[in-house]
Amino acid sequence: MTTAYVHGYTERESRRLSDQAQTLAELLHTGTAPRQGARVLEAGCGTGAQTPYLLEAEPTAHITAVDVSRDSLERARERLDGHPDEERVAFVHADLFDLPFAAGSFDHVFVCFVLEHLAAPVAALATLRHLLRPGGTITAIEGDHASALFHPRSAHAEEAIAALVRVQADAGGDALIGRRLQPLLEKAGFSDVAVEPRTVYADATRPELVQGFVRETFVPMVESARGAALRAGITTPERWRAGIADLEATAADGGTFHYTFFRAGATNPTTAAAQDRNSRT
Protein backbone atom coordinates (compact mmCIF):
# COMPACT_ATOMS: atom_id res chain seq x y z
CA MET A 1 0.00 0.00 0.00
CA THR A 2 1.41 3.38 -0.99
CA THR A 3 0.87 5.34 2.18
CA ALA A 4 2.69 7.30 4.84
CA TYR A 5 1.07 8.12 8.14
CA VAL A 6 2.54 11.58 8.64
CA HIS A 7 1.39 11.89 12.27
CA GLY A 8 3.55 8.96 13.39
CA TYR A 9 2.84 5.98 15.64
CA THR A 10 3.74 7.51 19.00
CA GLU A 11 1.92 7.09 22.29
CA ARG A 12 0.95 10.75 22.05
CA GLU A 13 -0.65 10.14 18.65
CA SER A 14 -2.56 7.18 20.06
CA ARG A 15 -3.93 9.43 22.81
CA ARG A 16 -4.83 12.09 20.27
CA LEU A 17 -6.83 9.60 18.22
CA SER A 18 -8.66 8.45 21.34
CA ASP A 19 -9.48 12.02 22.34
CA GLN A 20 -10.68 12.75 18.82
CA ALA A 21 -12.90 9.67 18.69
CA GLN A 22 -14.46 10.41 22.06
CA THR A 23 -15.03 14.10 21.37
CA LEU A 24 -16.50 13.57 17.91
CA ALA A 25 -18.36 10.27 18.45
CA GLU A 26 -21.85 11.68 18.01
CA LEU A 27 -20.87 13.95 15.13
CA LEU A 28 -19.07 11.21 13.17
CA HIS A 29 -21.19 8.14 13.93
CA THR A 30 -24.77 9.39 13.85
CA GLY A 31 -26.37 7.59 10.91
CA THR A 32 -23.73 4.83 10.72
CA ALA A 33 -25.90 1.94 11.85
CA PRO A 34 -25.45 -1.13 9.59
CA ARG A 35 -28.24 -3.67 9.33
CA GLN A 36 -28.78 -6.33 11.99
CA GLY A 37 -26.09 -8.98 12.02
CA ALA A 38 -24.05 -7.10 9.41
CA ARG A 39 -20.55 -8.16 8.49
CA VAL A 40 -18.62 -4.89 8.82
CA LEU A 41 -15.14 -4.19 7.52
CA GLU A 42 -13.30 -1.39 9.32
CA ALA A 43 -10.56 -0.54 6.83
CA GLY A 44 -7.54 1.10 8.42
CA CYS A 45 -8.67 0.73 12.03
CA GLY A 46 -5.39 2.10 13.40
CA THR A 47 -5.29 1.91 17.19
CA GLY A 48 -9.00 1.06 17.34
CA ALA A 49 -10.20 4.50 18.42
CA GLN A 50 -13.37 4.22 16.33
CA THR A 51 -14.02 0.49 16.83
CA PRO A 52 -16.01 0.73 20.12
CA TYR A 53 -18.40 3.18 18.48
CA LEU A 54 -18.99 0.76 15.61
CA LEU A 55 -19.85 -1.90 18.18
CA GLU A 56 -22.38 0.45 19.77
CA ALA A 57 -23.93 1.37 16.40
CA GLU A 58 -25.28 -2.14 15.83
CA PRO A 59 -25.22 -4.61 18.77
CA THR A 60 -25.38 -7.65 16.47
CA ALA A 61 -22.78 -6.63 13.89
CA HIS A 62 -19.55 -8.56 13.45
CA ILE A 63 -16.55 -6.32 12.76
CA THR A 64 -13.34 -7.19 10.96
CA ALA A 65 -10.82 -4.47 11.81
CA VAL A 66 -7.85 -4.29 9.45
CA ASP A 67 -4.65 -2.27 9.56
CA VAL A 68 -1.21 -2.34 7.96
CA SER A 69 0.58 -1.55 11.24
CA ARG A 70 1.10 -4.44 13.65
CA ASP A 71 1.82 -2.04 16.51
CA SER A 72 -1.45 -0.20 15.91
CA LEU A 73 -3.38 -3.47 15.83
CA GLU A 74 -1.83 -4.50 19.14
CA ARG A 75 -2.98 -1.23 20.69
CA ALA A 76 -6.42 -1.77 19.19
CA ARG A 77 -6.62 -5.22 20.79
CA GLU A 78 -5.53 -3.77 24.13
CA ARG A 79 -8.17 -1.05 23.86
CA LEU A 80 -10.93 -3.67 23.53
CA ASP A 81 -9.52 -6.03 26.14
CA GLY A 82 -12.33 -6.61 28.61
CA HIS A 83 -14.94 -4.87 26.45
CA PRO A 84 -18.25 -6.77 26.78
CA ASP A 85 -18.47 -7.16 22.99
CA GLU A 86 -14.83 -7.82 22.16
CA GLU A 87 -15.70 -11.23 20.73
CA ARG A 88 -17.56 -9.48 17.91
CA VAL A 89 -14.30 -7.99 16.59
CA ALA A 90 -11.63 -9.82 14.61
CA PHE A 91 -8.33 -8.00 14.06
CA VAL A 92 -6.44 -8.69 10.83
CA HIS A 93 -3.00 -7.46 9.80
CA ALA A 94 -3.14 -6.70 6.08
CA ASP A 95 -2.46 -4.13 3.39
CA LEU A 96 -5.60 -2.30 2.29
CA PHE A 97 -4.69 -3.03 -1.35
CA ASP A 98 -4.17 -6.74 -0.70
CA LEU A 99 -6.89 -7.81 1.70
CA PRO A 100 -7.34 -11.57 2.33
CA PHE A 101 -11.10 -11.69 1.79
CA ALA A 102 -13.31 -12.98 -1.00
CA ALA A 103 -15.49 -10.74 -3.11
CA GLY A 104 -18.79 -9.91 -1.43
CA SER A 105 -17.57 -10.84 2.06
CA PHE A 106 -19.05 -7.79 3.79
CA ASP A 107 -22.33 -5.92 4.13
CA HIS A 108 -20.80 -2.61 5.16
CA VAL A 109 -17.41 -0.90 4.99
CA PHE A 110 -16.35 1.84 7.40
CA VAL A 111 -13.29 3.88 6.43
CA CYS A 112 -12.43 6.92 8.54
CA PHE A 113 -9.41 9.24 8.21
CA VAL A 114 -7.63 6.74 5.96
CA LEU A 115 -8.08 7.94 2.37
CA GLU A 116 -6.26 11.19 3.17
CA HIS A 117 -3.04 9.20 3.62
CA LEU A 118 -3.24 7.24 0.35
CA ALA A 119 -1.67 8.10 -2.98
CA ALA A 120 -4.40 6.12 -4.80
CA PRO A 121 -7.70 6.67 -2.97
CA VAL A 122 -9.88 5.65 -5.94
CA ALA A 123 -8.05 2.33 -6.24
CA ALA A 124 -8.46 1.80 -2.50
CA LEU A 125 -12.20 2.48 -2.68
CA ALA A 126 -12.55 0.17 -5.68
CA THR A 127 -10.82 -2.58 -3.70
CA LEU A 128 -13.21 -2.06 -0.80
CA ARG A 129 -16.23 -2.06 -3.13
CA HIS A 130 -15.13 -5.43 -4.51
CA LEU A 131 -15.36 -6.85 -0.99
CA LEU A 132 -18.94 -5.63 -0.51
CA ARG A 133 -21.91 -7.76 -1.45
CA PRO A 134 -24.14 -6.28 -4.19
CA GLY A 135 -26.26 -3.66 -2.44
CA GLY A 136 -23.76 -3.38 0.41
CA THR A 137 -22.90 0.05 1.75
CA ILE A 138 -19.92 2.16 2.70
CA THR A 139 -19.37 5.02 5.13
CA ALA A 140 -16.34 7.19 4.41
CA ILE A 141 -15.33 10.08 6.67
CA GLU A 142 -12.57 12.59 5.99
CA GLY A 143 -11.57 16.08 7.05
CA ASP A 144 -10.40 19.10 5.08
CA HIS A 145 -7.75 21.21 6.78
CA ALA A 146 -8.59 24.24 4.63
CA SER A 147 -11.91 24.39 6.51
CA ALA A 148 -10.10 25.45 9.70
CA LEU A 149 -11.30 28.98 10.54
CA PHE A 150 -10.40 30.61 13.83
CA HIS A 151 -10.19 33.73 15.90
CA PRO A 152 -7.87 35.44 16.66
CA ARG A 153 -6.79 35.13 13.04
CA SER A 154 -3.08 34.51 12.60
CA ALA A 155 -0.87 34.29 9.54
CA HIS A 156 1.56 32.16 11.55
CA ALA A 157 -1.18 29.68 12.50
CA GLU A 158 -2.37 29.51 8.90
CA GLU A 159 1.20 28.85 7.81
CA ALA A 160 1.54 25.98 10.30
CA ILE A 161 -1.63 24.33 8.97
CA ALA A 162 -0.44 24.85 5.39
CA ALA A 163 2.86 23.21 6.35
CA LEU A 164 0.99 20.10 7.52
CA VAL A 165 -0.96 20.04 4.24
CA ARG A 166 2.32 20.29 2.32
CA VAL A 167 3.99 17.56 4.38
CA GLN A 168 1.06 15.23 3.75
CA ALA A 169 1.09 16.00 0.02
CA ASP A 170 4.83 15.31 -0.14
CA ALA A 171 4.13 11.93 1.47
CA GLY A 172 1.56 11.11 -1.22
CA GLY A 173 -1.61 12.02 0.69
CA ASP A 174 -4.19 14.79 0.60
CA ALA A 175 -5.18 16.65 3.77
CA LEU A 176 -7.95 18.41 1.78
CA ILE A 177 -9.59 15.21 0.58
CA GLY A 178 -12.92 15.73 2.33
CA ARG A 179 -14.15 17.99 -0.46
CA ARG A 180 -13.43 15.20 -2.99
CA LEU A 181 -15.35 12.31 -1.43
CA GLN A 182 -18.30 12.41 -3.82
CA PRO A 183 -16.29 12.19 -7.08
CA LEU A 184 -13.85 9.69 -5.58
CA LEU A 185 -16.64 7.29 -4.60
CA GLU A 186 -18.33 7.60 -7.99
CA LYS A 187 -15.05 6.94 -9.83
CA ALA A 188 -14.60 3.82 -7.68
CA GLY A 189 -17.95 2.49 -8.95
CA PHE A 190 -20.27 3.29 -6.05
CA SER A 191 -23.84 4.50 -6.58
CA ASP A 192 -26.24 6.60 -4.49
CA VAL A 193 -23.37 8.69 -3.19
CA ALA A 194 -24.48 11.23 -0.59
CA VAL A 195 -22.07 13.54 1.23
CA GLU A 196 -22.85 15.85 4.11
CA PRO A 197 -20.63 18.28 6.02
CA ARG A 198 -20.42 17.84 9.77
CA THR A 199 -19.05 20.92 11.46
CA VAL A 200 -17.21 21.34 14.73
CA TYR A 201 -17.44 24.80 16.26
CA ALA A 202 -15.79 25.58 19.58
CA ASP A 203 -15.87 28.67 21.77
CA ALA A 204 -16.11 29.49 25.47
CA THR A 205 -19.72 28.26 25.58
CA ARG A 206 -18.57 24.78 24.46
CA PRO A 207 -15.64 24.00 26.76
CA GLU A 208 -15.76 20.27 25.99
CA LEU A 209 -15.00 21.00 22.33
CA VAL A 210 -12.37 23.60 23.16
CA GLN A 211 -10.57 20.98 25.23
CA GLY A 212 -11.37 17.79 23.32
CA PHE A 213 -11.06 19.08 19.79
CA VAL A 214 -8.91 22.22 19.70
CA ARG A 215 -6.41 21.46 22.49
CA GLU A 216 -6.32 17.66 22.35
CA THR A 217 -7.04 16.89 18.70
CA PHE A 218 -6.31 19.63 16.19
CA VAL A 219 -3.28 21.38 17.68
CA PRO A 220 -1.43 18.09 18.42
CA MET A 221 -2.21 16.92 14.88
CA VAL A 222 -0.54 20.01 13.43
CA GLU A 223 2.35 19.73 15.90
CA SER A 224 3.06 16.19 14.67
CA ALA A 225 4.28 17.62 11.35
CA ARG A 226 7.00 19.75 12.94
CA GLY A 227 9.96 17.51 12.18
CA ALA A 228 9.01 16.85 8.57
CA ALA A 229 8.17 20.52 7.93
CA LEU A 230 11.53 21.68 9.29
CA ARG A 231 13.51 19.01 7.42
CA ALA A 232 11.80 20.01 4.17
CA GLY A 233 12.57 23.68 4.74
CA ILE A 234 8.87 24.55 4.63
CA THR A 235 9.15 26.66 7.77
CA THR A 236 11.61 27.73 10.44
CA PRO A 237 11.66 26.88 14.15
CA GLU A 238 10.70 30.45 15.03
CA ARG A 239 7.76 30.63 12.62
CA TRP A 240 6.61 27.17 13.70
CA ARG A 241 6.61 28.07 17.39
CA ALA A 242 4.65 31.23 16.61
CA GLY A 243 2.09 29.27 14.59
CA ILE A 244 1.49 26.67 17.30
CA ALA A 245 1.25 29.38 19.96
CA ASP A 246 -1.35 31.22 17.91
CA LEU A 247 -3.34 28.05 17.33
CA GLU A 248 -3.34 27.44 21.07
CA ALA A 249 -4.59 31.01 21.56
CA THR A 250 -7.81 30.11 19.74
CA ALA A 251 -8.62 27.88 22.73
CA ALA A 252 -8.13 30.70 25.22
CA ASP A 253 -10.80 33.14 26.43
CA GLY A 254 -12.23 35.02 23.48
CA GLY A 255 -11.02 32.46 20.94
CA THR A 256 -13.16 30.47 18.49
CA PHE A 257 -12.46 27.53 16.20
CA HIS A 258 -14.34 25.95 13.27
CA TYR A 259 -13.60 22.77 11.29
CA THR A 260 -15.60 20.69 8.82
CA PHE A 261 -15.60 16.93 8.37
CA PHE A 262 -17.29 15.28 5.39
CA ARG A 263 -19.27 12.07 5.87
CA ALA A 264 -20.21 10.09 2.78
CA GLY A 265 -22.54 7.14 2.32
CA ALA A 266 -22.75 5.09 -0.85
CA THR A 267 -23.91 1.73 -2.21
CA ASN A 268 -22.29 -1.05 -4.18
CA PRO A 269 -24.52 -1.43 -7.26
CA THR A 270 -26.49 -4.65 -7.49
CA THR A 271 -25.58 -5.41 -11.09
CA ALA A 272 -22.24 -5.70 -12.88
CA ALA A 273 -23.51 -3.40 -15.64
CA ALA A 274 -24.24 -0.65 -13.14
CA GLN A 275 -20.80 -1.09 -11.57
CA ASP A 276 -19.08 -0.82 -14.96
CA ARG A 277 -21.16 2.23 -15.89
CA ASN A 278 -20.24 4.00 -12.64
CA SER A 279 -16.58 3.12 -12.99
CA ARG A 280 -16.44 4.82 -16.41
CA THR A 281 -17.93 8.11 -15.19
N, C-alpha and C positions, 0 to 999 in steps of 0.2 A: 504494500500500500504506500503510495507516495504521499507522505504526510509528515508534518513536524509540529509537535505540540509546543508552541512557543512559550507557554506559561511554565513549563517544566513539571517535574514529578516530585516536588518537595512536599514535606509535611505541611508547610504553610499553604501551598496550593490545594492540598487535600482539604484543609480547614476552610479555605475560601470557597471551594465547591460546595461543601456542606452548608456553609452560611448562606450561599446563594440559593441552594435548593430549598432550604427552610424558609427563607424570606419570601421567595417567589412561588412557593408551592401552589397557592390558590390561583395566582395569575397564569402560571404556565400549564397547570394540569386540569383546570376546569374545562370540561368537554372532551376529555381524553379517556372516556370509559369504553373499552372494547366490549364485545358481546360476551355473554356468559360462557365460561369455560374456554375462552379464547386462548390460542397459542400465540404468545406475544414475543417478538424479537426486539430486544433493546440493543441497538447497534451502536457500539462505542460507549459502553456503560461507564468507562473510567473507573473511579473509585466507588461507584455505586450510590452517588448522592441522590440520583433521581429514582432509583429502584424501589425504595419503600413507598413512594407515592404512586408508582405503578401498581404495586400490590394493593394499596388502598382503593385505587380506582375501580377494580373489579375483583371481588373476593374469591372468585373461582378461576381466575386466569392463571395460566402457567407461563412463566417468563423465562426466556433464554437470554441471558445477559452476556454479550460478547465484547471483548476488547483485545487490542493488539499488545497491550502492556501487561506482562505477568505481575509486576509489582502492583499495578492498579487493581487488577483482579483480586489479588490477595487482600488488599485493603477493602475491596467491595465485600468479599466473603466475611472479613472481620466485622464490617459494619452490620451485616445481617445476622451475625452469630447471636443466637438466643431470640431472634425475632420470631413471633408466633407463627409466621407464614414462610419461614425460610425454606421449607421443603418445596415450596412452589417456584423456587428460582434455581435454575441450573446455570453455572458459570462456565463459559467456554473461551479458551484462548485461541484467537484466530484473527487473521487479516480480513478486514471488511471486504476486500476484493477477491478473497479466496475462502469463502465460508463453507464449512463442511456439512451443508444441508441440501436436501433435494428440493427441486422446484415445487412450489406450492405448500411448503412445510408450515407456513404461518398464516394466521388470520389477521394479524395486525403487526406493524412495524413502528417502533418509537425511536426516533433519532433526534437528539437534542445537543446542540452546541458541538456538533461533529463536522458537518459539511464545511464550516468555515476554515477548517484545518486541512482540507483536501485539495490537491491540485486538479482533480478530475471529479467534481461533485456530481455531474450528470451520469458518469459511468458508475459511480457508487450507488446512486438512486436506481439506476437500471438493474444493478445487481440485486438490490433489495427488493425491487418489484418482482424479479424472477422468483424470489423465495416466497412471495405471497400467493395464496390461492386466488383464482379468479373471483373478483368481487371483494377481495381483502382490502384493507385500508392501511394508510400510513399517516402518522403525525410527525411533522418535522418542525422544529423550533430553532430559530437562529436570531442573533442580535444584529445590530448595525451601529457601529461606533460613531458614525457621523450623526446619529440621532441624539447624541449627548449634548444637551443644552443646560447651561447653569449660570447661576449668579452667586457671587460677583463674576462677571466675565473676565477672562484672563487669556492673553495671547500665549503666555507660557504654558498654561494648562492645555490649551488647544494644540499647542506644539507637541506636548507629551502624548496626547491621544493620537495625533497624526504619526508620531514616531512608532507607536504600537502597531498602527495600521500598516505602516511601511515594513516593519519587521516581519509581520505576518505575511505580507505579500512577497517579501524576499524569500520566505520559507515555503512558498507555493500555495498559501491560503488566501482567504479573503475575509477580512474583518467587517466588510460592508455587505455580506452576502444575504442578510435578511430581506433586503429589497428585491432580491432575485429569485426568491423561492418559487413563485408562480411559474415563470418560464422554465426554471430548472426542472421542476416536476413534470411539466408537460413534455419537455424534450426527452425525459427519461421514460415516457410512455404512459404516465398516469392520466386518469380522467377525473372529472368532477373536482378539479383543484379549487380550493377556497382558502384564501389567506386573510388573516385579520391581524391588525396591530394590537399589541397589548403593552400599555404604557405604564412605566413606573415614574411616579412623581413624588419627590421627597422635599419636605420643608419642616419647620419647627413644629407644625401641627401633626406631623407623622413621624415621631421620633423612632419608631421601629424600623422604618424604611431608611431614615438617615443613618442609623447604626448598621442595620443588616445589609443594606444595598450600597450606600455611598461609601461608608467607612470600611466595611468588611468584605465587600464584593468588588465594586468598580475600581476604587483606588488601588487595592492590592493587585488587581488584574493588570492595570497600567504599569505599576511598579515592577511587575515580573519581566517587563521588556527592557529594563535598564541596561543590563549587560550587553545584550545584542545591539541595542540602539547606540551605545557608546562605541562598541567595537566597529560598527559600520560607519561611524562618523556622522550619524544622523543628527546628533545633538552633542552638547558638552555637559560635563558634570554640573556646572553652575546653572545652565538653563534647565537641566533635568530636575535639580533640586527645587528650583523656583516653580516649575510646572506642578510637581507633586504637592508642594506646599499650597499652591493656589487651588488645586483640586480638593485638598483637605479643608480649605477655607469654605468651600460650598456646603460643608456639613456643620459649620459653626452657626451661631446665632445670626439670623438675617440671610443665610444662604439658602439656595434652592437648587434642585437637580432633577433633570428629566432624561429618560432613556426609553427607547422603544424596542420591544422584541416583536418578532413576526412568527405567528403560529399558523402552520398550513396543514390542511387535511386533504387527502386525495384517495382515489380508488384505483385498484388494479382492474383494468377492463375485463369483462367476462368472456370476450372472444378474442382470438388471435388477430383477426382482421382489425378490430378496434385498437389493439396494442400497436400493430404495425402502422396504422394511420396516425396515431398519436406520436409515435417515435419519429415520423417524417416531418412533423410540424415544427 
